[in-house]
Amino acid sequence: MPIELRLYDRLFTLPDMGNIEEGKSYKDYINPASLVENQSCMAEAMLANARPGESFQFLRTAYFHVDKSSEAGKPVFNRIVSLKDSYTKKANK
């Protein structure tokens, strides 16, 4: 069945917002991928009746929480925890 996923990520691209370069503002560090909405995902039919507030682990991906805007037969899931965090590895390079 089709579902919608909302993949939230860090709001800023700078790991430490206390280190903003002179002449720039926080707006220069907004992560354009801080919210990715994917409406073309498929899931098992049992998720059609998922209720707001319920959480699920999607295999090898992340934990998702049913959004309060979900409707019966049209669930929306928000990623709450990724199972793999590459941000820390990139920041340490």
VEXMI-743195 format. One line per 3 residues: number of its first residue (from 1); for each residue x, y, z of N, C-alpha, C, O, CB. Coordinates in steps of 0.001 Angstrom, whole numbers, plus 500000, padded with zeros to 6 digits. Glycine has a CB too. Example, Ala and Ser with C-alpha at 12.3 -4.5 7.8 and 13.67 -1.06 7.14 Angstrom:
BEGIN
1	513190/494310/507800/512300/495500/507800/513200/496700/507800/514236/496681/508465/511308/495527/509046; 512850/497750/507080/513670/498940/507140/512900/500030/507870/513409/501138/508039/514084/499402/505725
This chain:
BEGIN
1	500831/498816/500000/500000/500000/500000/500874/501245/500000/501967/501220/500565/499056/500000/501205; 500425/502326/499385/501214/503567/499378/501148/504289/500727/500101/504342/501372/500719/504500/498265; 502286/504839/501130/502363/505644/502345/503224/506876/502058/503936/506931/501056/502949/504812/503538
4	503148/507847/502940/504006/509028/502847/505013/508979/503990/504663/508694/505136/503164/510352/502893; 506276/509264/503653/507322/509352/504664/507841/510775/504726/508027/511425/503698/508471/508366/504365; 508071/511249/505928/508706/512550/506140/510027/512282/506848/510064/511817/507987/507783/513533/506977
7	511103/512587/506145/512439/512314/506663/513053/513600/507185/513486/514455/506413/513338/511684/505576; 513084/513724/508493/513653/514905/509136/515136/514691/509382/515567/513586/509712/512925/515218/510460; 515909/515743/509221/517343/515695/509467/517712/516945/510246/516833/517714/510636/518160/515591/508130
10	518986/517155/510475/519437/518326/511228/519014/519606/510518/519038/519684/509289/520968/518297/511415; 518629/520602/511299/518165/521870/510739/519308/522682/510152/519116/523411/509179/517452/522682/511802; 520495/522562/510735/521635/523369/510284/522744/522481/509726/522900/521332/510140/522178/524229/511442
13	523510/523026/508785/524628/522297/508201/525901/522462/509018/526834/521671/508874/524864/522759/506779; 525953/523455/509854/527123/523711/510694/526961/522946/512008/525971/523145/512712/527304/525244/510958; 527918/522070/512354/527771/521278/513576/527674/522121/514853/526958/521748/515782/528930/520332/513698
16	528381/523247/514907/528363/524110/516088/527923/525504/515664/528716/526268/515115/529763/524155/516780; 526667/525835/515914/526137/527136/515485/526743/528291/516263/526444/529449/515970/524630/527162/515638; 527573/528010/517231/528305/529055/517937/529520/529530/517144/530171/530503/517523/528741/528554/519303
19	529822/528842/516048/530978/529180/515209/530560/529756/513859/531153/529419/512834/531846/527945/514992; 529567/530601/513849/529108/531220/512611/530167/532216/512134/530670/533030/512909/527728/531925/512814; 530494/532131/510839/531482/533042/510269/530987/534484/510324/529788/534745/510228/531803/532647/508821
22	531911/535400/510476/531550/536813/510522/530928/537207/509181/531406/536817/508115/532796/537702/510844; 529869/537976/509262/529166/538420/508064/528067/537474/507610/527342/537774/506661/530140/538604/506957; 527937/536339/508274/526887/535382/507933/525893/535295/509082/526179/535722/510201/527487/533983/507618
25	524723/534736/508791/523715/534533/509823/523316/533058/509831/523776/532272/509002/522471/535450/509584; 522473/532706/510760/522027/531321/510859/521343/530872/509573/521353/529686/509244/521080/531151/512045; 520752/531813/508849/520041/531475/507610/520980/530910/506544/520546/530163/505667/519328/532707/507062
28	522254/531262/506618/523229/530747/505661/523551/529272/505903/524170/528622/505061/524504/531569/505727; 523137/528758/507035/523458/527383/507396/522226/526484/507488/522297/525389/508046/524192/527364/508707; 521113/526935/506952/519906/526099/506945/520139/524902/506024/520585/525064/504889/518651/526920/506485
31	519842/523734/506505/519991/522503/505729/518795/522355/504790/517673/522167/505261/520117/521260/506667; 519006/522436/503461/517875/522321/502536/517235/520930/502573/516111/520754/502103/518332/522638/501118; 517934/519957/503120/517389/518605/503213/516924/518283/504635/516846/517114/505013/518435/517585/502762
34	516614/519323/505426/516170/519068/506802/514794/518406/506834/514428/517796/507839/516135/520377/507598; 514033/518516/505753/512771/517793/505619/512633/517334/504181/512580/518144/503256/511558/518677/506040; 512576/516025/504008/512337/515437/502697/511031/514664/502792/510901/513752/503608/513531/514510/502240
37	510070/515027/501960/508780/514347/501947/508733/513406/500749/508907/513826/499605/507605/515370/501898; 508496/512134/501028/508445/511131/499974/507053/510513/499982/506681/509801/500915/509552/510041/500167; 506298/510793/498942/504918/510310/498874/504768/509071/498003/503648/508637/497733/504020/511399/498352
40	505865/508508/497569/505789/507347/496679/506385/506096/497322/507015/505288/496639/506507/507645/495366; 506190/505935/498615/506715/504770/499332/505644/503695/499426/504446/503971/499364/507207/505166/500744; 506107/502477/499575/505191/501351/499706/505460/500648/501037/506600/500570/501495/505345/500361/498508
43	504396/500142/501644/504517/499437/502919/503511/498296/502959/502638/498179/502100/504300/500403/504116; 503657/497466/503973/502726/496358/504135/501341/496878/504484/501204/497911/505139/503221/495390/505215; 500336/496172/504052/498946/496603/504217/498532/496771/505672/497618/497541/505964/498031/495618/503555
46	499189/496062/506593/498805/496187/508012/499015/497594/508551/498443/497947/509583/499597/495202/508857; 499826/498408/507873/500061/499779/508329/498931/500732/507934/498946/501898/508327/501375/500290/507767; 497967/500260/507177/496845/501101/506776/496065/501608/507980/495478/502689/507932/495920/500334/505846
49	496056/500839/509052/495299/501211/510245/496182/501755/511361/495757/501811/512514/494526/500022/510751; 497401/502155/511031/498298/502734/512037/497688/504026/512568/497172/504845/511808/499716/502999/511441; 497757/504192/513868/497141/505361/514507/498194/506359/514949/499310/505981/515305/496292/504936/515707
52	497829/507652/514924/498767/508674/515409/499267/508322/516810/498495/507919/517680/498097/510070/515416; 500567/508484/517004/501175/508184/518282/501877/506832/518310/502717/506593/519177/500139/508231/519348; 501546/505947/517376/502205/504652/517314/503563/504800/516631/503753/505677/515788/501323/503622/516567
55	504500/503935/517003/505835/503961/516409/506163/502596/515829/505700/501564/516313/506897/504374/517453; 506979/502617/514771/507369/501390/514087/508827/501486/513673/509334/502571/513386/506467/501128/512857; 509500/500335/513644/510838/500287/513065/510686/499725/511666/510164/498627/511479/511831/499421/513933
58	511145/500485/510688/511129/500010/509311/512471/499343/509061/513520/499937/509310/510862/501180/508287; 512441/498152/508585/513604/497284/508452/514825/497989/507898/514799/498529/506792/513271/496130/507582; 515891/497977/508675/517206/498501/508307/517204/499964/507885/518105/500405/507171/517769/497683/507203
61	516214/500710/508314/516129/502112/507909/516126/503045/509106/517098/503761/509347/514883/502343/507076; 515028/503034/509858/514864/503989/510948/513621/503639/511755/512880/502711/511434/514772/505432/510405; 513424/504409/512805/512174/504345/513557/511287/505471/513057/511751/506586/512820/512417/504453/515108
64	509999/505166/512898/509037/506132/512405/507863/506221/513355/507490/505238/513995/508565/505763/511000; 507285/507399/513442/506140/507700/514299/505001/508127/513391/505207/508909/512463/506477/508814/515362; 503807/507624/513649/502652/507992/512824/502282/509441/513106/502077/509822/514258/501440/507049/513099
67	502197/510255/512043/501890/511668/512173/500414/511869/512504/499564/511071/512108/502256/512414/510889; 500120/512946/513234/498729/513223/513615/497864/513602/512416/496637/513605/512519/498685/514339/514648; 498488/513924/511277/497701/514245/510077/497310/512999/509291/496662/513103/508249/498483/515190/509175
70	497698/511819/509780/497364/510569/509093/495861/510339/509090/495139/510721/510012/498077/509383/509755; 495428/509707/508026/494018/509322/507901/493977/507822/507641/494960/507241/507182/493290/510125/506747; 492849/507198/507931/492704/505763/507677/492958/505490/506198/492350/506111/505327/491287/505257/508097
73	493857/504563/505932/494184/504219/504560/495202/505131/503905/495671/504839/502805/492959/504220/503757; 495559/506245/504567/496553/507187/504040/497516/507591/505151/497555/508757/505545/495863/508444/503434; 498293/506637/505657/499174/506964/506785/500374/507815/506378/500896/507709/505268/499663/505691/507438
76	500784/508651/507306/501973/509489/507149/502896/509146/508311/502475/509146/509468/501615/511039/507120; 504165/508851/507995/505134/508453/509005/506278/509448/509043/506817/509822/508001/505661/507036/508731; 506650/509878/510243/507772/510792/510452/508958/510001/510998/508825/509261/511973/507380/511950/511424
79	510117/510164/510362/511320/509498/510880/511707/510185/512191/511822/511409/512251/512510/509550/509833; 511907/509382/513238/512293/509953/514523/513733/509597/514884/514404/510382/515554/511348/509472/515619; 514225/508433/514456/515608/508036/514711/516091/507201/513534/515472/506201/513169/515737/507243/516054
82	517190/507621/512956/517810/506849/511892/518635/505737/512505/519179/505903/513597/518681/507744/510986; 518737/504620/511832/519543/503521/512361/521016/503677/512043/521852/502971/512607/519048/502209/511816; 521344/504600/511140/522736/504835/510776/522951/506334/510700/522242/507023/509967/523104/504142/509423
85	523921/506851/511448/524175/508289/511483/525505/508594/510831/526558/508332/511412/524153/508816/512925; 525470/509151/509617/526702/509485/508906/527130/510926/509173/528235/511309/508788/526522/509264/507406; 526290/511739/509821/526590/513139/510062/527848/513293/510930/528718/514113/510636/525394/513827/510728
88	527929/512499/511996/529070/512575/512912/530357/512194/512192/531393/512821/512416/528852/511658/514131; 530314/511197/511347/531497/510777/510603/531973/511879/509667/533175/512125/509557/531206/509503/509810; 531035/512547/508988/531387/513641/508075/531968/514831/508838/532913/515469/508375/530154/514083/507270
91	531406/515122/509994/531842/516282/510782/533267/516082/511325/534001/517052/511515/530860/516533/511951; 533655/514822/511574/534971/514537/512130/536077/514482/511094/537250/514394/511457/534930/513251/512865; 535736/514531/509813/536745/514451/508751/537417/515772/508528/538293/515882/507670/536128/513975/507460
